Amino acid sequence: MGLLTNLYCKPANVENIVRKAGRAEGRIQGVHFRVFVRNSARELGVTGWIKNMKDGSVVMELQGASQIIEQLIEKIKKGKGRINVTNLELADLPVTEGEIDFAIKR
């Protein structure tokens, strides 16, 4: 196989890609929680989005390799600075094809 052929091969871990819906509660609005999650997701190569809700919770969708998603979930639970996640509910979702970034939704 040549170099060009290898560029078009699917990664070996494609079947390991998962997508999770999440809803976080706690001290998470007004403390840069969405920016923290977005930056953490981008550092880990996770795609998806995050959004503040009127009830004070934050919803998100996270997509990536299952082990990486677990790392991000642990980082979210731990928080940073004034961020204090008291509850994080997660559910499995179908993978979204073609997603390339992690965004903050308004």
Secondary structure, DSSP 8 states (H G I E B T S, - for coil): --HHHHHTS--TTGGGEEEEEEEEEEE-TTTTHHHHHHHHHHHHT-EEEEEE-TTS-EEEEEEEEHHHHHHHHHHHHH--TT-EEEEEEEEEE---TT---EEEE-
